[in-house]
Structure formats: C-alpha cells, structure tokens
Amino acid sequence: MPGKKKTAILIVVPNDLLEDFRSTINRVLGGKKGDLSKAACEAFEMWIKEKKIKMAVEETVQDITYVLGKKEG
C-alpha cells in the first residue's frame, strides 16, 4: 500500500508459560496432550501478543503526549 509503513514486532512468550497453560488445560479437561490443548495454547499466545502490543502502543502514545505537552507548556 502506498504511503503506509509496516513495522514488525517480536514478542517472546516463554515456552514454559505456554507448556504450563497447556498442562492446565489437559488437567481441567482430563484429556491427553492433543489438538485442543495446542489450539488453546496458540490462542493464548495470540492473546498475549495482542494485549502486549496494545499496551505498548498505549504507553507510547501516553509518553509522546506527555513529552509534547511538556514542550508546548
């Protein structure tokens, strides 16, 4: 798209956190490690990424607003 820039953001989610989440799903559902826990784990990972990206953007906007307000004031 002309005039638009894309930025790649890498967010690392520790494997042990995802494995713990998957194990919890298995315990709660009483199933074996399989497609359901894998799908839930991937959904959780996506949610974390979206949440952290949203938080980072909000913090950046707040920082920029503060700096601009300070310079103008």
C-alpha positions in Angstrom: 0.0 0.0 0.0 1.5 3.4 -1.0 2.2 5.7 1.9 1.9 3.1 4.6 4.7 1.6 6.6 4.7 -1.8 8.2 6.5 -2.5 11.4 7.4 -5.9 12.7 7.2 -6.5 16.4 8.7 -9.6 18.1 7.2 -10.6 21.4 8.7 -13.6 23.2 6.4 -15.7 25.2 8.4 -18.2 27.3 7.8 -21.9 26.3 7.4 -22.9 30.0 4.5 -20.5 30.3 2.8 -22.0 27.3 3.5 -25.5 28.4 2.1 -24.8 31.9 -1.0 -23.4 30.2 -1.3 -26.5 28.1 -0.9 -28.8 31.1 -3.6 -26.9 32.9 -6.0 -27.4 30.0 -5.2 -31.1 30.0 -5.8 -31.4 33.7 -9.1 -29.5 33.6 -10.4 -31.3 30.6 -9.0 -34.7 31.5 -7.6 -35.2 28.1 -4.2 -36.1 26.6 -1.9 -33.6 25.0 -3.5 -33.0 21.7 -5.2 -30.7 19.3 -7.5 -29.0 21.8 -4.7 -28.0 24.2 -2.5 -27.0 21.2 -5.2 -24.8 19.8 -5.9 -23.2 23.2 -2.2 -22.6 23.7 -1.9 -20.9 20.4 -5.0 -18.8 21.1 -3.5 -17.8 24.5 -0.2 -16.9 22.8 -2.0 -14.7 20.2 -4.0 -13.0 23.0 -0.8 -12.2 24.9 0.8 -10.8 21.8 -2.3 -8.6 21.0 -2.5 -7.5 24.6 1.2 -6.6 24.9 1.1 -4.8 21.5 -1.9 -2.8 22.6 -0.3 -1.9 25.9 2.9 -0.9 24.2 1.1 1.3 21.8 -1.0 2.9 24.6 2.2 3.6 26.7 4.0 5.1 23.7 1.1 7.4 22.9 0.9 8.5 26.5 4.7 9.1 26.5 4.5 11.1 23.3 1.5 13.1 24.6 3.4 13.9 27.8 6.5 15.0 26.0 4.6 17.1 23.5 2.5 18.7 26.3 5.7 19.4 28.3 7.4 21.1 25.3 4.3 23.1 24.4 3.6 24.2 28.1 
